[in-house]
Amino acid sequence: MSAAQPSIALTKLRVLDLTRARAGPTCCRILGDFGADIIKIEAPAGVDPNEGMSGARDGSDMLNLHRNKRCMTLNMKERTGHDIFMRLVKSADVVVENFRPDVKERMGIDYDALNAVNPRIVLASISGFGQSGPYRTRAGFDQIAQGMGGLMWVTGMPGSGPMRAGIAIADSSAGIYAATGILIALAERERSGHGQWVQTSLLEAQIAMMDFQAARYLIDGIVPGQAGNDHPYSTPMGVFETADGFINIGVGGDGQWRALCVALDRPDLGEAPEYATLELRFRNRSKLTALLAEIFKTKTSAQWLTKLEQESVPAGPIYKLDEVFADPQVQHLGIAVPLDHPKRGEVRVVGQPIALSRTPASIVSALPELGAQTDEILRDVGYSDSEITSFHANKIV
């Protein structure tokens, strides 16, 4: 496999990565894939009681989350380790952390401490519930945020009880929001010359992702419930069983409804009084869904998708992941990116869903072994070989 070339979009950006789990690494992955120098700082083996919480270092999750990084070890519980970190901060642009808010304060790496040694530093903090307030010191996990953010009561079939989403949506969205905040802070720094503190949380990110459902409550006073595979207010929109599987259809306006009826060889339904408008279709959803369910069972998924595309009716297959990456459009987009790993050989990871015309993302290196670039990074910030030898001897690195 030919070596990929690093992205040049963020090549002058140095990021100190103190993150673990998913939200923080998601943030750093975005910056690293666009060429930032990501320095992943980890405790030496045996120091962190929670080491390995994300699985094996050469496992799929770690390889996907932590590519495009340099890695060093540093025992920040020791005074010398703290001093080394502060020297790294002097030459950095960004620090990303997802500790509980009180942890960085105890460690002496809160925003005021970092700003004192580098006024241009941007600190990005991702917590479970926010940097202040009654829940600030609680440990946060994705499913807890899904529950507190309202997602679990709008997910699943009506009456089935709360259901989590099948992905870590609070974690992932918090990481994306943090990366967005970092880039905003860096753009503003060009004007002011000063860094700032970027904050987000799993809870805030989850609530933000509720979007139109949250707006229905805030503006109209409606508490949305579970709708299963049905759209909350448009119909027919959802999952239909076919002769050999399932498909999704999405019909919004009256024009799309009439086009669907043509595709179903039932143009008469397009003018039926009980279905003529969106409001009427929604009012008669149960009856309409039952009628359509019987029609869709008469042909295969492929046959229906062909007919629906011919009439410009929004529709699509419902894939398992092996089918996702076999789809010709997915392959054309190139979102499964090959990466060479010294132990596992060529693997594929999930690429960035952002395309830039001149400076695209690039995935060039797998997660190194623990502390692989420690000495190199220490030399970058001016430590001598004798000092580095001492740090190793005293288990600082």
VENDA-V541935 format. One record per residue. N is the residue number from 1. RES is the residue in one letter. SS is DSSP state (A for helix, B for strand, O for the rest). OMEGA is omega in radians with two decimals (* if undefined). Layout:
n:N res:RES ss:SS omega:OMEGA
n:N res:RES ss:SS omega:OMEGA
This chain:
n:1 res:M ss:O omega:-3.14
n:2 res:S ss:O omega:-3.08
n:3 res:A ss:O omega:3.08
n:4 res:A ss:O omega:3.11
n:5 res:Q ss:O omega:-3.13
n:6 res:P ss:O omega:3.00
n:7 res:S ss:O omega:3.12
n:8 res:I ss:O omega:-3.03
n:9 res:A ss:O omega:-3.04
n:10 res:L ss:O omega:-2.99
n:11 res:T ss:O omega:-3.12
n:12 res:K ss:O omega:-3.05
n:13 res:L ss:O omega:3.07
n:14 res:R ss:B omega:-3.06
n:15 res:V ss:B omega:3.03
n:16 res:L ss:B omega:-3.00
n:17 res:D ss:B omega:3.10
n:18 res:L ss:O omega:-2.94
n:19 res:T ss:O omega:3.06
n:20 res:R ss:O omega:-3.13
n:21 res:A ss:O omega:-3.00
n:22 res:R ss:O omega:-3.01
n:23 res:A ss:A omega:3.14
n:24 res:G ss:A omega:3.08
n:25 res:P ss:A omega:3.08
n:26 res:T ss:A omega:3.09
n:27 res:C ss:A omega:-3.09
n:28 res:C ss:A omega:3.12
n:29 res:R ss:A omega:3.12
n:30 res:I ss:A omega:-3.12
n:31 res:L ss:A omega:-3.13
n:32 res:G ss:A omega:-3.14
n:33 res:D ss:A omega:3.08
n:34 res:F ss:O omega:2.89
n:35 res:G ss:O omega:3.10
n:36 res:A ss:O omega:3.06
n:37 res:D ss:B omega:-3.12
n:38 res:I ss:B omega:3.10
n:39 res:I ss:B omega:3.14
n:40 res:K ss:B omega:-3.08
n:41 res:I ss:B omega:-3.09
n:42 res:E ss:B omega:3.07
n:43 res:A ss:O omega:3.03
n:44 res:P ss:O omega:-3.10
n:45 res:A ss:O omega:3.09
n:46 res:G ss:O omega:-3.12
n:47 res:V ss:O omega:-3.08
n:48 res:D ss:O omega:-3.14
n:49 res:P ss:O omega:-3.13
n:50 res:N ss:O omega:-3.12
n:51 res:E ss:O omega:-3.13
n:52 res:G ss:O omega:-3.07
n:53 res:M ss:O omega:3.13
n:54 res:S ss:O omega:3.10
n:55 res:G ss:O omega:-3.09
n:56 res:A ss:O omega:-3.10
n:57 res:R ss:O omega:3.10
n:58 res:D ss:O omega:3.07
n:59 res:G ss:O omega:-3.03
n:60 res:S ss:A omega:-3.08
n:61 res:D ss:A omega:-3.14
n:62 res:M ss:A omega:-3.13
n:63 res:L ss:A omega:-3.13
n:64 res:N ss:A omega:-3.06
n:65 res:L ss:A omega:-2.90
n:66 res:H ss:O omega:3.06
n:67 res:R ss:O omega:3.04
n:68 res:N ss:O omega:3.13
n:69 res:K ss:B omega:2.83
n:70 res:R ss:B omega:-3.05
n:71 res:C ss:B omega:3.03
n:72 res:M ss:B omega:3.04
n:73 res:T ss:B omega:-3.14
n:74 res:L ss:O omega:3.09
n:75 res:N ss:O omega:-3.06
n:76 res:M ss:O omega:3.04
n:77 res:K ss:O omega:3.10
n:78 res:E ss:O omega:-3.11
n:79 res:R ss:A omega:3.13
n:80 res:T ss:A omega:3.09
n:81 res:G ss:A omega:3.10
n:82 res:H ss:A omega:3.14
n:83 res:D ss:A omega:3.11
n:84 res:I ss:A omega:3.13
n:85 res:F ss:A omega:-3.13
n:86 res:M ss:A omega:3.06
n:87 res:R ss:A omega:3.07
n:88 res:L ss:A omega:-3.13
n:89 res:V ss:A omega:-3.11
n:90 res:K ss:A omega:-3.10
n:91 res:S ss:O omega:-3.09
n:92 res:A ss:O omega:3.04
n:93 res:D ss:O omega:-3.00
n:94 res:V ss:B omega:2.91
n:95 res:V ss:B omega:3.10
n:96 res:V ss:B omega:3.13
n:97 res:E ss:B omega:3.05
n:98 res:N ss:O omega:2.99
n:99 res:F ss:O omega:2.86
n:100 res:R ss:O omega:-3.04
n:101 res:P ss:A omega:-3.10
n:102 res:D ss:A omega:-3.08
n:103 res:V ss:A omega:-3.12
n:104 res:K ss:A omega:3.08
n:105 res:E ss:A omega:3.08
n:106 res:R ss:A omega:-3.13
n:107 res:M ss:A omega:-3.12
n:108 res:G ss:O omega:3.12
n:109 res:I ss:O omega:3.06
n:110 res:D ss:O omega:-3.04
n:111 res:Y ss:A omega:-3.12
n:112 res:D ss:A omega:3.13
n:113 res:A ss:A omega:3.13
n:114 res:L ss:A omega:-3.13
n:115 res:N ss:A omega:-3.14
n:116 res:A ss:A omega:3.14
n:117 res:V ss:A omega:3.13
n:118 res:N ss:O omega:-3.11
n:119 res:P ss:O omega:3.13
n:120 res:R ss:O omega:-3.05
n:121 res:I ss:O omega:3.00
n:122 res:V ss:B omega:3.06
n:123 res:L ss:B omega:3.06
n:124 res:A ss:B omega:-3.11
n:125 res:S ss:B omega:3.10
n:126 res:I ss:B omega:-3.12
n:127 res:S ss:B omega:3.11
n:128 res:G ss:O omega:-2.96
n:129 res:F ss:O omega:-3.14
n:130 res:G ss:O omega:-3.09
n:131 res:Q ss:O omega:3.10
n:132 res:S ss:O omega:3.13
n:133 res:G ss:O omega:-3.02
n:134 res:P ss:O omega:-3.10
n:135 res:Y ss:O omega:-2.96
n:136 res:R ss:O omega:-3.07
n:137 res:T ss:O omega:3.11
n:138 res:R ss:O omega:3.02
n:139 res:A ss:O omega:-3.10
n:140 res:G ss:O omega:3.04
n:141 res:F ss:O omega:-3.02
n:142 res:D ss:A omega:-3.06
n:143 res:Q ss:A omega:3.09
n:144 res:I ss:A omega:3.11
n:145 res:A ss:A omega:3.08
n:146 res:Q ss:A omega:-3.14
n:147 res:G ss:A omega:-3.09
n:148 res:M ss:A omega:-3.12
n:149 res:G ss:O omega:3.05
n:150 res:G ss:O omega:-3.03
n:151 res:L ss:A omega:-2.98
n:152 res:M ss:A omega:3.08
n:153 res:W ss:A omega:2.99
n:154 res:V ss:O omega:-3.14
n:155 res:T ss:O omega:3.13
n:156 res:G ss:O omega:-3.10
n:157 res:M ss:O omega:3.12
n:158 res:P ss:O omega:3.10
n:159 res:G ss:O omega:-3.06
n:160 res:S ss:O omega:-3.05
n:161 res:G ss:O omega:-3.07
n:162 res:P ss:O omega:-3.09
n:163 res:M ss:O omega:3.09
n:164 res:R ss:O omega:2.98
n:165 res:A ss:O omega:-3.07
n:166 res:G ss:O omega:3.08
n:167 res:I ss:O omega:3.13
n:168 res:A ss:O omega:-2.97
n:169 res:I ss:A omega:3.11
n:170 res:A ss:A omega:3.09
n:171 res:D ss:A omega:-3.03
n:172 res:S ss:A omega:-3.12
n:173 res:S ss:A omega:3.08
n:174 res:A ss:A omega:3.09
n:175 res:G ss:A omega:3.12
n:176 res:I ss:A omega:3.10
n:177 res:Y ss:A omega:3.11
n:178 res:A ss:A omega:3.10
n:179 res:A ss:A omega:3.09
n:180 res:T ss:A omega:3.12
n:181 res:G ss:A omega:3.10
n:182 res:I ss:A omega:-3.11
n:183 res:L ss:A omega:3.05
n:184 res:I ss:A omega:-3.14
n:185 res:A ss:A omega:3.12
n:186 res:L ss:A omega:3.09
n:187 res:A ss:A omega:3.12
n:188 res:E ss:A omega:3.13
n:189 res:R ss:A omega:3.08
n:190 res:E ss:A omega:3.13
n:191 res:R ss:A omega:-2.99
n:192 res:S ss:A omega:-3.05
n:193 res:G ss:O omega:-3.08
n:194 res:H ss:O omega:3.00
n:195 res:G ss:O omega:3.07
n:196 res:Q ss:O omega:-3.07
n:197 res:W ss:B omega:3.10
n:198 res:V ss:B omega:-3.10
n:199 res:Q ss:B omega:2.93
n:200 res:T ss:B omega:-3.11
n:201 res:S ss:B omega:3.09
n:202 res:L ss:A omega:-3.12
n:203 res:L ss:A omega:3.14
n:204 res:E ss:A omega:-3.14
n:205 res:A ss:A omega:-3.14
n:206 res:Q ss:A omega:3.11
n:207 res:I ss:A omega:3.11
n:208 res:A ss:A omega:3.13
n:209 res:M ss:A omega:3.05
n:210 res:M ss:A omega:2.93
n:211 res:D ss:A omega:-2.99
n:212 res:F ss:A omega:3.07
n:213 res:Q ss:A omega:3.07
n:214 res:A ss:A omega:3.13
n:215 res:A ss:A omega:3.10
n:216 res:R ss:A omega:3.10
n:217 res:Y ss:A omega:-3.04
n:218 res:L ss:A omega:-3.05
n:219 res:I ss:A omega:-3.05
n:220 res:D ss:A omega:3.14
n:221 res:G ss:O omega:-3.13
n:222 res:I ss:O omega:3.04
n:223 res:V ss:O omega:-3.07
n:224 res:P ss:O omega:3.08
n:225 res:G ss:O omega:3.12
n:226 res:Q ss:O omega:3.13
n:227 res:A ss:O omega:-3.14
n:228 res:G ss:O omega:3.13
n:229 res:N ss:O omega:3.13
n:230 res:D ss:O omega:3.02
n:231 res:H ss:O omega:-3.09
n:232 res:P ss:O omega:-3.11
n:233 res:Y ss:O omega:3.07
n:234 res:S ss:O omega:3.11
n:235 res:T ss:O omega:0.02
n:236 res:P ss:O omega:3.11
n:237 res:M ss:B omega:-3.11
n:238 res:G ss:B omega:-3.02
n:239 res:V ss:B omega:3.04
n:240 res:F ss:B omega:3.10
n:241 res:E ss:B omega:3.09
n:242 res:T ss:O omega:-3.14
n:243 res:A ss:O omega:-3.09
n:244 res:D ss:O omega:-3.13
n:245 res:G ss:O omega:-3.10
n:246 res:F ss:B omega:3.01
n:247 res:I ss:B omega:2.98
n:248 res:N ss:B omega:2.91
n:249 res:I ss:B omega:3.12
n:250 res:G ss:B omega:-3.10
n:251 res:V ss:O omega:-3.11
n:252 res:G ss:O omega:-3.04
n:253 res:G ss:O omega:-3.09
n:254 res:D ss:A omega:3.09
n:255 res:G ss:A omega:3.09
n:256 res:Q ss:A omega:3.10
n:257 res:W ss:A omega:-3.13
n:258 res:R ss:A omega:3.08
n:259 res:A ss:A omega:3.08
n:260 res:L ss:A omega:-3.12
n:261 res:C ss:A omega:3.07
n:262 res:V ss:A omega:3.14
n:263 res:A ss:A omega:3.14
n:264 res:L ss:O omega:-3.05
n:265 res:D ss:O omega:3.08
n:266 res:R ss:O omega:-3.12
n:267 res:P ss:A omega:3.12
n:268 res:D ss:A omega:3.14
n:269 res:L ss:A omega:-3.12
n:270 res:G ss:A omega:-3.13
n:271 res:E ss:A omega:-3.13
n:272 res:A ss:O omega:-3.04
n:273 res:P ss:A omega:-3.08
n:274 res:E ss:A omega:-3.10
n:275 res:Y ss:A omega:-2.95
n:276 res:A ss:O omega:-3.11
n:277 res:T ss:O omega:3.12
n:278 res:L ss:A omega:-3.13
n:279 res:E ss:A omega:3.14
n:280 res:L ss:A omega:3.13
n:281 res:R ss:A omega:3.12
n:282 res:F ss:A omega:-3.14
n:283 res:R ss:A omega:-3.11
n:284 res:N ss:O omega:-3.03
n:285 res:R ss:A omega:-3.07
n:286 res:S ss:A omega:-3.13
n:287 res:K ss:A omega:-3.13
n:288 res:L ss:A omega:-3.13
n:289 res:T ss:A omega:3.12
n:290 res:A ss:A omega:3.12
n:291 res:L ss:A omega:-3.13
n:292 res:L ss:A omega:-3.13
n:293 res:A ss:A omega:3.14
n:294 res:E ss:A omega:3.13
n:295 res:I ss:A omega:-3.07
n:296 res:F ss:A omega:-3.14
n:297 res:K ss:O omega:-3.07
n:298 res:T ss:O omega:-3.13
n:299 res:K ss:O omega:3.13
n:300 res:T ss:O omega:3.10
n:301 res:S ss:A omega:-3.11
n:302 res:A ss:A omega:3.13
n:303 res:Q ss:A omega:3.14
n:304 res:W ss:A omega:-3.11
n:305 res:L ss:A omega:3.08
n:306 res:T ss:A omega:-3.13
n:307 res:K ss:A omega:-3.12
n:308 res:L ss:A omega:3.10
n:309 res:E ss:A omega:3.12
n:310 res:Q ss:A omega:-3.13
n:311 res:E ss:O omega:3.12
n:312 res:S ss:O omega:3.06
n:313 res:V ss:O omega:3.13
n:314 res:P ss:B omega:-3.11
n:315 res:A ss:B omega:3.12
n:316 res:G ss:B omega:3.09
n:317 res:P ss:B omega:3.07
n:318 res:I ss:O omega:-2.95
n:319 res:Y ss:O omega:2.73
n:320 res:K ss:O omega:-2.96
n:321 res:L ss:A omega:3.09
n:322 res:D ss:A omega:3.12
n:323 res:E ss:A omega:3.09
n:324 res:V ss:A omega:-3.02
n:325 res:F ss:O omega:3.01
n:326 res:A ss:O omega:-3.10
n:327 res:D ss:O omega:-3.08
n:328 res:P ss:A omega:3.11
n:329 res:Q ss:A omega:3.10
n:330 res:V ss:A omega:3.11
n:331 res:Q ss:A omega:3.10
n:332 res:H ss:A omega:-3.12
n:333 res:L ss:A omega:3.05
n:334 res:G ss:O omega:-3.07
n:335 res:I ss:O omega:2.96
n:336 res:A ss:B omega:-2.95
n:337 res:V ss:B omega:3.11
n:338 res:P ss:B omega:-3.13
n:339 res:L ss:B omega:-3.13
n:340 res:D ss:B omega:3.12
n:341 res:H ss:B omega:-3.05
n:342 res:P ss:O omega:-3.14
n:343 res:K ss:O omega:-3.00
n:344 res:R ss:O omega:-3.13
n:345 res:G ss:B omega:3.14
n:346 res:E ss:B omega:3.05
n:347 res:V ss:B omega:3.04
n:348 res:R ss:B omega:3.09
n:349 res:V ss:B omega:-3.11
n:350 res:V ss:B omega:-3.12
n:351 res:G ss:O omega:3.10
n:352 res:Q ss:O omega:3.11
n:353 res:P ss:O omega:-3.12
n:354 res:I ss:O omega:3.12
n:355 res:A ss:O omega:3.03
n:356 res:L ss:O omega:-3.00
n:357 res:S ss:O omega:-3.10
n:358 res:R ss:O omega:-3.04
n:359 res:T ss:O omega:-3.08
n:360 res:P ss:O omega:3.03
n:361 res:A ss:O omega:3.11
n:362 res:S ss:O omega:3.12
n:363 res:I ss:O omega:-2.95
n:364 res:V ss:O omega:-3.04
n:365 res:S ss:O omega:3.09
n:366 res:A ss:O omega:3.08
n:367 res:L ss:O omega:3.13
n:368 res:P ss:O omega:3.02
n:369 res:E ss:O omega:-3.12
n:370 res:L ss:O omega:3.06
n:371 res:G ss:O omega:-3.01
n:372 res:A ss:O omega:-3.10
n:373 res:Q ss:O omega:-3.08
n:374 res:T ss:A omega:-3.08
n:375 res:D ss:A omega:3.13
n:376 res:E ss:A omega:-3.11
n:377 res:I ss:A omega:3.10
n:378 res:L ss:A omega:3.08
n:379 res:R ss:A omega:3.12
n:380 res:D ss:A omega:-3.08
n:381 res:V ss:O omega:2.90
n:382 res:G ss:O omega:3.11
n:383 res:Y ss:O omega:-3.14
n:384 res:S ss:O omega:3.13
n:385 res:D ss:A omega:3.13
n:386 res:S ss:A omega:3.08
n:387 res:E ss:A omega:-3.13
n:388 res:I ss:A omega:3.09
n:389 res:T ss:A omega:3.11
n:390 res:S ss:A omega:3.12
n:391 res:F ss:A omega:3.10
n:392 res:H ss:A omega:-3.09
n:393 res:A ss:A omega:-3.11
n:394 res:N ss:O omega:3.10
n:395 res:K ss:O omega:3.02
n:396 res:I ss:O omega:3.09
n:397 res:V ss:O omega:*
